[in-house]
Amino acid sequence: MVSHNTFTSKRIRVRIPKDYRQEPVISHLVSDHCLTVNISAAILGANAMGDGWFDLELQGTPEQIDSGLNYLQELELEIWEDSNIGNW
């Protein structure tokens, strides 16, 4: 049985389109979904005009992580999880 207070982590890669560059997407993962977010790698377009790619480690309860992933999916962002993350 998994305790609701058990913390876990999940590695994802997410593409944040240039249309979202003024939106606090990662901040919402922290403030609205109570996640700890570690940015382990990132690529941004020149002058932040292009899309951004972020390798993130999300830490929280399984429910918090699911909530954060649902939020990203609702924004229709491209997300790669765990083993699908390759090298840049």
Order of alpha helices (4+ residues) and beta strands (2+ residues): beta-alpha-beta-beta-alpha-beta
